[in-house]
Amino acid sequence: MSEAAATNTPAKTKEENKNIKLVNDATCTFCGCVCDDMDLTVDTDENKITKAKNACILGKAWFFEHTIDHERPVAMIDGKEVSVEDAIEEAAQTLVNAKFPITYGLSDTTCEAQKQAVAITDLIRGNIDTTTSVCHGPSGMAFQGVGEMTMTLGEVKNRADLVIYWGGNPAESHPRHFGRYSVMPKGMFVPNGKKDRYIVLVDVRKTKSAGVANEFIQPKPGKDFEILWALRALVKGKKINNSIEKETGVSIETLENLVDRMKNCQFGVLFFGMGLTMTRGRHFNSGALLSLATDLNEYTHFVAKPVRGHGNVTGADNVVSWQTGYPFGVNFSYGFPRFNPGEFTTTDLLSRGEVDAAMIIASDPGSNFPKAAIEHMHKIPVISLDTKPTATSKLAHVAFATSTYGINTSGTVYRMDDVPITLRPAFESPFPSDEEILTAIKNRVHELVKAKRYRN
């Protein structure tokens, strides 16, 4: 007879023998929604997340597929394992000795790490850019040109009775955006949820998001600016020529009905995606949409906001803006910050072969940049900080393995509506955080720069 049977106590299952840790109200940093209501179950024996209550399909993949490769070296130089101290020294020497070094990435790390990256770039009089330059960079330019009528996602949940998505597919890119913030939730002034809202989707193709919309408007590709400008004219009471349908694929009746809805709603919101910013027109498109929101405030309350992709890309914009006055593509070579997209953005600098050293943080341009840019990356010393081996870390001169923000590392991130959120990590990692590595590099860079200036 077994011991369990002798004591009338049922034998523990394999699951019950595990050491389990519960983390309530954790934050998912997969996308810009930065949902902070995750309830995680962590197997502390294997350092693995086994359950993620409230997570969407993308969030579950983010949590469940997170593993730590204990065989991976913390630091490498030219593919060979070295001490962290030696790698920091080599990284600092590389940056200080370069004539035109760049810093790029930053959208998948904490604000604290981003702050250190800006400080390093300032010290070495380099160039700093974020992944914003290849996604919502045109929106940043439009913000500076025409301003922004903004809000929080909480306001949308509680007040919005007209929600327009333009050039995006949140059903697949941000699965909880509909359910948590904009379409389904019951709010203070929309107590019946979706029944109290009218949802419009504007896109050049019919995506899964169209199934949620009350109205789907399908313009011709590349005609967003023309439609937005026509809507602005109609809002101001101007007449539009019937040729607008032939030009844009959208009838004047459709545009007039939409304007009528926009002018008579209680709280309207325009969410826009990369279908608007990375197509013909770029920042002119974003500027037209933001100007439309401004025009509508003569009749009702209307706001506009980009739907951001990476978990802390909004934080990167905020931190770089705090420190430099500009959101991305900032150059310090004259000793003060200058902003000029096209001249100081990373894809352009690398493609033109102007850079002689690069520090890439939480990003993988080696797998998705233009061919000319990737070829130049192979010719220069690259410093990589990333949680996983990537094409960029494999070509890097100095490569650091770092912990994952939100899962292993605490800190601050910004939701797509500029609301800061503190992270609650699930378990520790044997790898250092981006902030720790960057702080060490910054301190050594400061010493080297000070010594160099003293000698001169």
C-alpha positions as CSV (number, residue, x, y, z in Angstrom):
1,M,0.0,0.0,0.0
2,S,1.3,3.4,-0.9
3,E,1.9,6.2,1.6
4,A,-0.8,8.3,0.1
5,A,-3.3,5.4,0.3
6,A,-2.3,4.7,3.9
7,T,-3.1,8.3,5.0
8,N,-6.2,8.6,2.8
9,T,-4.5,11.5,1.0
10,P,-4.7,11.6,-2.8
11,A,-1.4,11.6,-4.6
12,K,-0.3,15.0,-6.0
13,T,-0.5,15.3,-9.7
14,K,2.6,16.5,-11.7
15,E,1.0,19.9,-12.0
16,E,0.4,20.2,-8.3
17,N,4.0,19.4,-7.5
18,K,5.2,22.5,-9.5
19,N,6.0,25.7,-7.8
20,I,3.5,28.2,-9.1
21,K,3.6,32.0,-8.9
22,L,0.7,34.2,-9.8
23,V,1.3,37.7,-11.2
24,N,-1.9,39.9,-11.3
25,D,-2.3,42.9,-13.5
26,A,0.8,42.2,-15.5
27,T,1.4,44.1,-18.7
28,C,1.6,42.7,-22.2
29,T,4.2,44.6,-24.2
30,F,3.6,42.9,-27.5
31,C,1.8,45.8,-29.2
32,G,0.9,49.4,-28.6
33,C,-2.3,48.5,-26.7
34,V,-0.1,47.6,-23.7
35,C,-2.9,45.8,-21.9
36,D,-2.2,45.9,-18.2
37,D,-4.8,43.5,-17.0
38,M,-3.0,40.2,-17.6
39,D,-3.2,37.5,-14.8
40,L,-0.2,35.3,-15.3
41,T,0.5,31.8,-13.9
42,V,4.2,31.2,-13.8
43,D,6.0,27.8,-13.3
44,T,8.9,29.0,-11.3
45,D,10.7,25.7,-11.6
46,E,11.0,26.0,-15.3
47,N,10.7,29.8,-15.5
48,K,7.8,29.5,-17.9
49,I,4.4,31.2,-18.2
50,T,1.7,28.6,-18.4
51,K,-1.4,30.7,-18.3
52,A,-2.2,34.3,-19.4
53,K,-5.7,35.3,-18.5
54,N,-7.2,38.1,-20.6
55,A,-4.4,37.9,-23.2
56,C,-5.4,37.9,-26.9
57,I,-3.9,35.4,-29.4
58,L,-0.9,37.6,-29.9
59,G,-0.4,38.2,-26.2
60,K,-0.6,34.5,-25.5
61,A,2.1,33.8,-28.1
62,W,4.2,36.6,-26.5
63,F,4.0,35.0,-23.0
64,F,3.9,31.3,-23.8
65,E,6.7,31.3,-26.3
66,H,9.1,33.2,-24.1
67,T,12.0,31.0,-23.1
68,I,15.5,31.6,-21.8
69,D,18.4,30.0,-23.6
70,H,20.9,29.5,-20.8
71,E,23.5,28.4,-23.3
72,R,23.5,31.7,-25.0
73,P,26.5,33.9,-24.0
74,V,25.6,37.2,-22.4
75,A,28.3,39.0,-24.5
76,M,30.2,38.3,-27.7
77,I,32.7,40.0,-29.8
78,D,32.9,38.8,-33.4
79,G,31.0,35.7,-32.5
80,K,33.2,34.7,-29.6
81,E,32.1,34.7,-25.9
82,V,33.7,37.4,-23.8
83,S,33.1,39.0,-20.4
84,V,30.4,41.7,-20.1
85,E,33.1,44.1,-19.1
86,D,35.2,43.5,-22.2
87,A,32.2,43.8,-24.4
88,I,31.2,47.1,-22.8
89,E,34.7,48.4,-23.2
90,E,34.7,47.4,-26.9
91,A,31.3,48.9,-27.5
92,A,32.3,52.2,-25.8
93,Q,35.6,52.4,-27.8
94,T,33.8,51.7,-31.0
95,L,31.3,54.5,-30.5
96,V,33.7,57.1,-29.3
97,N,36.2,56.4,-32.1
98,A,33.5,56.6,-34.9
99,K,33.1,59.7,-37.0
100,F,29.4,59.2,-37.6
101,P,27.9,56.6,-35.2
102,I,24.1,56.0,-35.1
103,T,21.7,54.6,-32.5
104,Y,18.6,52.9,-33.8
105,G,15.6,50.8,-32.5
106,L,14.4,51.4,-29.0
107,S,10.7,50.6,-29.5
108,D,10.8,47.3,-27.6
109,T,12.6,48.3,-24.4
110,T,11.8,50.5,-21.4
111,C,11.8,54.3,-21.2
112,E,14.6,54.0,-18.7
113,A,16.8,52.3,-21.3
114,Q,15.7,54.7,-24.0
115,K,16.9,57.6,-21.8
116,Q,20.4,56.1,-21.5
117,A,20.5,55.6,-25.3
118,V,19.8,59.3,-25.9
119,A,22.5,60.3,-23.4
120,I,25.1,58.0,-25.2
121,T,24.2,59.5,-28.6
122,D,24.5,63.0,-27.2
123,L,27.9,62.3,-25.7
124,I,29.3,60.9,-29.0
125,R,27.6,63.5,-31.1
126,G,25.9,60.8,-33.1
127,N,22.5,60.2,-34.7
128,I,19.5,58.7,-32.9
129,D,16.5,57.2,-34.6
130,T,13.7,54.9,-33.7
131,T,11.5,52.5,-35.6
132,T,9.0,55.3,-35.8
133,S,10.8,56.5,-38.9
134,V,9.6,53.4,-40.7
135,C,6.1,53.3,-39.4
136,H,4.4,56.4,-38.0
137,G,7.2,58.9,-38.7
138,P,4.9,60.8,-41.1
139,S,2.4,61.2,-38.2
140,G,5.1,62.7,-36.0
141,M,5.9,65.2,-38.8
142,A,2.2,66.0,-39.1
143,F,1.9,66.5,-35.4
144,Q,4.6,69.2,-35.5
145,G,3.0,70.8,-38.6
146,V,-0.7,71.0,-37.8
147,G,-1.1,69.8,-34.2
148,E,-3.1,67.0,-32.7
149,M,-6.5,66.7,-31.1
150,T,-5.8,63.9,-28.7
151,M,-7.4,61.8,-25.9
152,T,-6.9,58.6,-23.8
153,L,-8.3,55.2,-24.7
154,G,-10.3,55.5,-21.5
155,E,-12.1,58.5,-22.9
156,V,-12.9,56.6,-26.1
157,K,-14.3,53.7,-24.1
158,N,-16.5,56.0,-22.0
159,R,-17.6,58.6,-24.5
160,A,-17.1,57.7,-28.2
161,D,-20.3,57.1,-30.2
162,L,-18.6,57.4,-33.6
163,V,-15.3,55.4,-34.2
164,I,-13.6,55.6,-37.6
165,Y,-10.6,53.4,-38.4
166,W,-8.6,54.5,-41.4
167,G,-5.9,52.5,-43.0
168,G,-5.6,49.8,-40.4
169,N,-6.7,46.2,-39.5
170,P,-6.8,46.1,-35.7
171,A,-8.8,42.8,-35.7
172,E,-5.5,41.1,-36.6
173,S,-2.8,43.6,-35.5
174,H,-4.4,44.7,-32.2
175,P,-7.0,42.1,-31.3
176,R,-8.1,43.7,-28.0
177,H,-8.5,47.2,-29.4
178,F,-12.1,46.6,-30.3
179,G,-13.0,44.6,-27.2
180,R,-11.3,46.7,-24.5
181,Y,-11.3,50.3,-25.8
182,S,-13.3,51.3,-28.8
183,V,-16.1,49.1,-30.0
184,M,-17.5,46.6,-27.6
185,P,-17.0,48.0,-24.0
186,K,-19.8,49.6,-22.2
187,G,-18.9,53.1,-21.1
188,M,-20.2,56.0,-19.0
189,F,-21.9,57.7,-21.9
190,V,-22.3,54.6,-24.1
191,P,-23.9,52.2,-21.6
192,N,-24.9,49.7,-24.3
193,G,-21.5,49.3,-25.8
194,K,-21.5,48.6,-29.6
195,K,-25.2,49.3,-29.8
196,D,-24.5,52.9,-28.9
197,R,-21.7,53.3,-31.4
198,Y,-21.4,53.6,-35.1
199,I,-18.2,52.0,-36.5
200,V,-16.7,53.0,-39.8
201,L,-13.7,51.3,-41.5
202,V,-11.9,53.0,-44.4
203,D,-9.4,50.7,-46.2
204,V,-8.3,49.8,-49.7
205,R,-9.1,46.2,-49.0
206,K,-11.7,44.3,-47.0
207,T,-10.0,42.8,-44.0
208,K,-11.3,40.9,-40.9
209,S,-11.9,44.3,-39.2
210,A,-14.6,45.0,-41.7
211,G,-16.9,42.5,-40.0
212,V,-17.1,44.7,-37.0
213,A,-17.9,47.9,-38.9
214,N,-21.4,49.3,-39.5
215,E,-20.0,50.9,-42.7
216,F,-17.0,49.9,-44.8
217,I,-15.6,52.4,-47.3
218,Q,-13.2,51.2,-49.9
219,P,-11.3,53.9,-51.7
220,K,-8.8,53.5,-54.5
221,P,-5.2,52.9,-53.4
222,G,-3.3,56.1,-52.9
223,K,-6.3,58.3,-52.8
224,D,-6.5,59.0,-49.0
225,F,-5.4,62.6,-49.2
226,E,-8.0,63.4,-51.9
227,I,-10.8,61.9,-49.8
228,L,-9.7,63.6,-46.6
229,W,-9.5,67.0,-48.3
230,A,-12.9,66.4,-49.8
231,L,-14.3,65.6,-46.3
232,R,-12.7,68.8,-45.0
233,A,-14.4,70.8,-47.8
234,L,-17.8,69.3,-47.0
235,V,-17.4,69.9,-43.3
236,K,-16.8,73.6,-44.1
237,G,-19.9,73.7,-46.3
238,K,-18.2,73.7,-49.7
239,K,-19.5,71.9,-52.7
240,I,-17.7,68.9,-54.2
241,N,-17.6,68.0,-57.9
242,N,-19.2,64.7,-58.8
243,S,-15.9,63.6,-60.4
244,I,-14.7,62.7,-56.9
245,E,-16.1,59.2,-57.3
246,K,-14.1,58.6,-60.5
247,E,-11.0,60.0,-58.8
248,T,-11.2,58.2,-55.5
249,G,-13.7,55.3,-55.8
250,V,-16.0,56.8,-53.2
251,S,-19.2,58.4,-54.1
252,I,-20.1,62.0,-53.0
253,E,-23.2,60.6,-51.3
254,T,-21.1,58.3,-49.1
255,L,-18.8,61.3,-48.2
256,E,-21.8,63.5,-47.4
257,N,-23.4,60.9,-45.2
258,L,-20.1,60.4,-43.3
259,V,-19.7,64.2,-42.8
260,D,-23.3,64.3,-41.5
261,R,-22.5,61.6,-39.0
262,M,-19.2,63.2,-37.9
263,K,-20.7,66.7,-37.4
264,N,-23.7,65.3,-35.4
265,C,-22.0,62.7,-33.1
266,Q,-21.3,63.5,-29.4
267,F,-17.7,62.2,-29.4
268,G,-15.9,61.1,-32.5
269,V,-12.6,59.5,-32.9
270,L,-10.3,58.8,-35.9
271,F,-7.8,55.9,-35.4
272,F,-5.3,55.7,-38.3
273,G,-2.7,53.2,-39.2
274,M,0.2,52.6,-41.6
275,G,-2.2,52.2,-44.5
276,L,-2.4,56.0,-44.2
277,T,1.2,56.9,-43.2
278,M,3.2,54.6,-45.5
279,T,1.4,55.1,-48.7
280,R,1.4,57.9,-51.3
281,G,1.1,61.2,-49.5
282,R,2.6,60.1,-46.2
283,H,2.8,63.0,-43.7
284,F,0.4,65.0,-46.0
285,N,-2.2,62.2,-45.4
286,S,-1.7,62.3,-41.6
287,G,-1.8,66.1,-41.6
288,A,-5.1,66.1,-43.6
289,L,-6.7,63.7,-41.1
290,L,-5.5,65.6,-38.1
291,S,-6.8,68.9,-39.7
292,L,-10.1,67.2,-40.4
293,A,-10.4,66.4,-36.6
294,T,-9.6,70.0,-35.9
295,D,-12.3,71.3,-38.3
296,L,-14.9,69.0,-36.8
297,N,-14.4,70.6,-33.3
298,E,-16.3,73.6,-34.5
299,Y,-19.4,71.3,-34.4
300,T,-18.7,68.6,-31.9
301,H,-15.9,66.9,-30.0
302,F,-13.6,65.0,-32.3
303,V,-10.1,63.5,-31.7
304,A,-7.5,61.5,-33.7
305,K,-4.8,59.1,-32.7
306,P,-2.4,56.7,-34.6
307,V,-2.7,53.0,-33.8
308,R,0.9,52.1,-32.8
309,G,2.6,48.8,-33.3
310,H,5.5,48.0,-31.0
311,G,5.0,47.8,-27.3
312,N,6.9,51.0,-26.4
313,V,7.3,52.8,-29.6
314,T,5.1,55.6,-28.1
315,G,7.5,55.7,-25.2
316,A,10.5,56.0,-27.6
317,D,8.8,59.0,-29.2
318,N,8.1,60.6,-25.8
319,V,11.6,60.0,-24.4
320,V,13.5,61.2,-27.5
321,S,11.2,64.2,-27.7
322,W,11.8,65.1,-24.0
323,Q,15.5,65.0,-24.5
324,T,15.9,66.5,-27.9
325,G,12.7,68.3,-28.9
326,Y,12.1,65.9,-31.8
327,P,10.6,62.3,-31.9
328,F,13.0,60.5,-34.2
329,G,15.8,61.1,-36.8
330,V,17.8,63.4,-34.5
331,N,21.4,64.4,-35.2
332,F,23.9,65.7,-32.6
333,S,27.0,66.1,-34.8
334,Y,26.9,70.0,-34.3
335,G,26.6,69.6,-30.5
336,F,22.9,70.3,-30.5
337,P,19.9,68.3,-31.8
338,R,18.7,68.7,-35.4
339,F,15.7,67.0,-37.0
340,N,15.5,66.2,-40.7
341,P,13.7,63.0,-41.9
342,G,15.3,61.7,-45.0
343,E,18.7,63.0,-44.0
344,F,18.9,61.7,-40.4
345,T,16.7,58.6,-40.6
346,T,18.5,55.3,-40.4
347,T,17.4,53.6,-43.6
348,D,18.6,56.6,-45.5
349,L,21.9,56.9,-43.7
350,L,22.8,53.3,-44.0
351,S,21.6,53.1,-47.7
352,R,23.8,56.0,-48.5
353,G,26.8,54.5,-46.7
354,E,27.4,57.5,-44.5
355,V,27.5,55.6,-41.2
356,D,30.7,54.1,-39.7
357,A,29.3,52.5,-36.5
358,A,25.9,51.5,-35.3
359,M,24.3,50.6,-32.0
360,I,21.0,48.7,-32.6
361,I,18.7,48.3,-29.5
362,A,15.8,45.9,-29.4
363,S,15.4,45.9,-33.2
364,D,16.4,43.8,-36.2
365,P,17.1,46.0,-39.2
366,G,19.5,43.3,-40.5
367,S,16.4,41.3,-41.5
368,N,14.0,43.9,-42.9
369,F,15.9,47.0,-44.1
370,P,16.6,47.7,-47.8
371,K,19.4,45.6,-49.4
372,A,21.8,48.6,-49.6
373,A,21.4,49.3,-45.9
374,I,22.0,45.7,-44.9
375,E,25.0,45.5,-47.1
376,H,26.5,48.6,-45.4
377,M,25.8,47.1,-42.0
378,H,28.1,44.2,-42.9
379,K,30.9,46.7,-43.6
380,I,30.8,48.6,-40.3
381,P,31.1,47.6,-36.6
382,V,27.6,47.0,-35.2
383,I,26.7,46.8,-31.5
384,S,23.5,44.8,-30.8
385,L,21.3,44.5,-27.7
386,D,18.5,42.0,-28.1
387,T,16.6,39.3,-26.2
388,K,16.9,36.7,-29.0
389,P,19.5,35.9,-31.7
390,T,18.6,37.9,-34.8
391,A,20.1,38.6,-38.2
392,T,21.4,41.9,-36.7
393,S,23.0,40.2,-33.6
394,K,24.6,37.6,-35.9
395,L,26.4,40.3,-38.0
396,A,27.2,42.4,-35.0
397,H,30.8,43.1,-33.9
398,V,29.6,43.3,-30.2
399,A,26.4,41.5,-29.2
400,F,24.7,41.6,-25.9
401,A,21.9,39.1,-24.8
402,T,19.4,41.1,-22.6
403,S,16.3,40.3,-20.6
404,T,12.8,40.9,-22.0
405,Y,11.0,44.0,-20.8
406,G,7.7,43.3,-19.1
407,I,8.4,39.6,-18.6
408,N,11.8,39.7,-16.9
409,T,12.4,43.4,-16.4
410,S,10.4,46.2,-14.8
411,G,10.3,49.8,-15.9
412,T,8.0,52.2,-17.7
413,V,6.3,51.9,-21.1
414,Y,3.8,54.2,-22.8
415,R,0.5,53.0,-24.3
416,M,-0.4,54.3,-27.7
417,D,-2.4,57.1,-26.1
418,D,0.6,58.4,-24.2
419,V,-0.4,57.0,-20.9
420,P,2.6,55.7,-18.9
421,I,2.4,52.2,-17.4
422,T,4.7,50.5,-14.9
423,L,5.7,46.9,-15.8
424,R,5.3,43.9,-13.4
425,P,7.7,41.2,-14.5
426,A,6.8,37.6,-14.2
427,F,10.2,36.1,-13.4
428,E,13.9,37.0,-13.4
429,S,16.3,36.4,-16.3
430,P,20.0,35.5,-16.0
431,F,20.7,38.2,-18.6
432,P,21.1,41.9,-17.8
433,S,18.5,44.5,-18.8
434,D,19.0,46.9,-21.7
435,E,19.1,49.7,-19.1
436,E,22.0,48.1,-17.2
437,I,24.1,47.5,-20.3
438,L,23.4,51.0,-21.7
439,T,24.1,52.7,-18.4
440,A,27.5,50.9,-18.3
441,I,28.3,51.9,-21.9
442,K,27.2,55.5,-21.2
443,N,29.5,55.7,-18.1
444,R,32.5,54.4,-20.0
445,V,31.7,56.6,-23.0
446,H,31.7,59.6,-20.7
447,E,35.1,58.7,-19.3
448,L,36.5,58.2,-22.8
449,V,35.0,61.4,-24.2
450,K,36.3,63.4,-21.2
451,A,39.8,62.0,-21.6
452,K,39.8,62.6,-25.4
453,R,38.7,66.3,-24.9
454,Y,41.4,66.7,-22.2
455,R,44.1,65.4,-24.6
456,N,43.0,67.8,-27.3
